């Protein structure tokens, strides 16, 4: 006796069975990934809770203290070097300088 999942996979993999093993596994991976993300995306789209409604409330109604509003926030006063950062290697014990 088989489960519904295995029957669904067997039915979906009919054409992929004729492929080499690596290609068949790639088709299986793409198919499972597509199913998984589709299901997760749909579940997340319909999930609405009271918590998210209260947290995402109108920001114009927030009570912010005056001392917080008076703070000027500036970017850091640091200039990064141009280009890609150098890799820091840890030499092995057998390497000589």
ABEGO torsion letter per residue (X at the ends): XBBAAAAAAAAAAAAAAABBAAAAAAAAAAAAAAAAAAAAAAAAAABBBAAAAAAABBAAABBBBAAAAABBBBBBBBBBBBEBBBBBBBBBAABBX
